[in-house]
Amino acid sequence: MAAQLFSGPMTSRARQPRGAAWLAARPLLATGLLLLCVVVGAAVFAPWLAPHSPLTQARGDAPLPPSTHFPLGTDSLGRDLLSRLLFGARYSLAIGGCATLVALAIGLLVGLPAGYFGGMVDGALMRLVDVVMAFPSILLAVALAAVLPYRNLGTVLLVIGLVNWTTVARVVRGETLALREQAFVEAARALGAGPGRVLLRHIAPHLAPTLLTVASLSAGTAILLDAGLSYLGMGLPQPTPSWGDMLREAQRWYRAAPWLAVWPGVAVLITVGGLNMIAFDLQRRRR
Amino acid sequence: MRPIAFVAMPILLVVAAVAGGCRAPGDGALRSGAPARGATIRLAITDDIKTLDPAHAYDTYSTAVVHALCTGLVDYDDGTRLVPDLASRWEMSADGREYRFTLRPGIRFSNGEPVTAAAFKYSLERVLRPETGSNLRSFFAVIEGAEAVMAGSARECAGIQAPAPDRLILRLKKPTPTFLNILAMTCAAVVPRSVAEKAGRDFARHPVGVGPYRLRSWEGSVLELERNPFYTGDDTGVRQITLETQVDEAVLMPRYEARELDVTPLIPAAEMSHVRSDPQLKQLALEAPVSQTWYLGMNTRMKPFDDVRVRQAVNYAVDRERQARLPGAGVPATGMLPPTMPGYNPRLKGYPHDPERARQLLRQAGYPAGFRTTMWITDAYRRRAEAIQEDLRGVGIQVELRSVAFGVYADTYKRENGAPCWYGGWYPDYPDPSSYLEVLFHSRNISPTGALNATRYQNPEVDRLLDLAERTPSGEPRLALYRQAEEKILADAPVAPLYYEVETRLRQPEVEGAEVHPVWRYLRLARLRKRPS
């Protein structure tokens, strides 16, 4: 439904196709949703789909290649890769989703006043954005993760949200800048509405389509950041099955057990690819 | 300070004989004729070199390089026996408190300056002086008058005398059976006063000493050592050693295979089965135990590890065989003292892997459903720690792994109430049981922060045995006391010994002298040489 809200002039001219036909007309969105559904399905049904516990070690000291018992093989501690991959989807999606909510909250908090008030407020807030953007986000995330007293799901997604809000803030500012000149905003102001009311009741709702696009992109980035953090040893503590952590171990075994790198790599690709396809489609329709 | 010109005698005594005569057995195929002249040796390590100042170097790699640049009075043979190095001989007084050294004639620093006993006196005092800021000075605290120098109230140490250019006398506060071991550490190496005083802190990057090599350059992550022209010891024919630091472990093997490295610092666990199954590589692999024991430390003053039954349960729960397999090479530990250590007790059985017995002990201790705890680790121990985590989960103990930077890790587990348990490794300062048992388990080494006895283990009987051993002169009766103490410690289980470290490396076919040494970790750079190809 949200997608229909801002379907572009092309579709609004013709009769709105429904259901499968509607999706067929938007193959990018359809593929993206399908990929995302696969990952969400894996995450939700992990306990039923996984052939083993993601933590149980087969007491080995080297990775086992794929076999009937371990469909995708095991890691170097003898843990089933498929099970870790399925449970890993839960953490990746949770972090991708929640970190994006954090990023949206901060981005709105910064972008709305910057775009609405302009001038000094805009200048100050946007310089703050520039400062944060000046650092490569992975570096900033590592620095933040390093000063954490300890890492768990909450702190890791907070770190990712904290480095991932700048795009949201910029987009929100740009949209607000355009919206505040619109007649309905001026009307609200003329009727005596204060800035708080105008921003929340009149401008914010109009940002929803934009935010949906930014959110899908941002969730992809968050998942990549999480994988990056875990890969650098700054992610969730062991033995949490996390895709980045699996990739990290794969690096050591890339000659002896190359399959270790393939599966988590494919998982990240599917998730981030799916999210980006959705975002790309939404963005294209808005133009 | 008066430089005395000695007639350089074509000698070099015992040292040369020892150095040349004691090659590792089974190396016959390699011992072929003269070494390659003017050879370059290319090495890489995964770690960093922190300092090249003998007064500060303490970690494996820094001391390995320092040892190639700066040597001292005594050294080890291919095992743990002490042999003369820059001293040609020494005598110990009957009361064990005075050592008289005679220096080898004709030795010079790598800048050409002659070496005198006064230089040794200066070098030892330099470590003691507060302005040097050396963490290693406590090793020399046993020398008479050392405390005054350490406190800054005296410039010179009364117990260090240089009555003649080739004679050095060291007087101790009490007999110390391990004193010569301390003198074999790199912190006792001789350095020239003229250079060290002028360089100050900069000496760490521009060291001068007496060694087969001298530092040519240290730029970025690459160190270049060149042959020291003033060195009178064994000439290996190697002109230059290039050492690349901070090389990723994952590229060691490809670079070795591309013949860009002459010796790898280790064989990665992931490559071990490949190396062992390849007949050619297998021949070029070197592996031997070194004096390091890995263990699981438990704070005996923190719940639930204050209960000996819980600590014993942990000992029964861990799978030592697997711990020894995970790094690629290792020997399951039955005690704290490793096999290369004098005093090692081959009769110790250790705790078997018996989860049922562990659960039983936990029930007796009042933890029928197990408990939760936190294990402090650094990232390097992660894989092995995860295996322990799984072992303990099997008996109901839920372990959260807290992986932090090494500095934080070490501060935490050595602090009062810092870490309930941690994955630890101990490498002794010298091959003597005191460097293990006394340091780690004597109650005098318990302090609120930075405690060496980090398990805060306290047993008056063990203290008594360790004190007695400390006063007993070297020999079998002394070692027997340490064995007795070790048995008591293992029964009280402040630690779960896991495995003894085995060092591994790969050499190119023409490289010789890369054997693993039980005391000098990494490589003894001075011994490396190449056969002519």
Boltz contact constraints between the chains, C-beta under 6 A:
constraints:
  - contact:
      token1: [A, 57]
      token2: [B, 390]
      max_distance: 6.0
  - contact:
      token1: [A, 61]
      token2: [B, 325]
      max_distance: 6.0
  - contact:
      token1: [A, 61]
      token2: [B, 326]
      max_distance: 6.0
  - contact:
      token1: [A, 77]
      token2: [B, 386]
      max_distance: 6.0
  - contact:
      token1: [A, 233]
      token2: [B, 379]
      max_distance: 6.0
  - contact:
      token1: [A, 237]
      token2: [B, 401]
      max_distance: 6.0
  - contact:
      token1: [A, 238]
      token2: [B, 386]
      max_distance: 6.0
  - contact:
      token1: [A, 238]
      token2: [B, 401]
      max_distance: 6.0
  - contact:
      token1: [A, 239]
      token2: [B, 386]
      max_distance: 6.0
  - contact:
      token1: [A, 251]
      token2: [B, 250]
      max_distance: 6.0
  - contact:
      token1: [A, 252]
      token2: [B, 270]
      max_distance: 6.0
  - contact:
      token1: [A, 253]
      token2: [B, 270]
      max_distance: 6.0
  - contact:
      token1: [A, 256]
      token2: [B, 270]
      max_distance: 6.0
